[in-house]
Amino acid sequence: MVVTANEPQVQVPARIPKVNVYLQDDVKTDLEKLANAEKRSLSQMAAILIEQGIQRAKADGKIPPDPPQTE
């Protein structure tokens, strides 16, 4: 890949796992509206909402805590 001085360089995070999600049209539209309101990408907004849902599920005891790590 050749990058010229006029092209911005974009750094991509190394090896972040990817997940594909299928959404109803109205859900995708609402997600886009929320992402725009928060000035985030669609992907960032989806990741934030998923993380919040996981945190809530852990707090509610729906997801068991991770076992303590031993060294």
HELIX and SHEET records of a PDB file:
HELIX    1   1 ASP A   25  ALA A   37  1                                  13    
HELIX    2   2 LEU A   42  ALA A   59  1                                  18    
END                                                                             
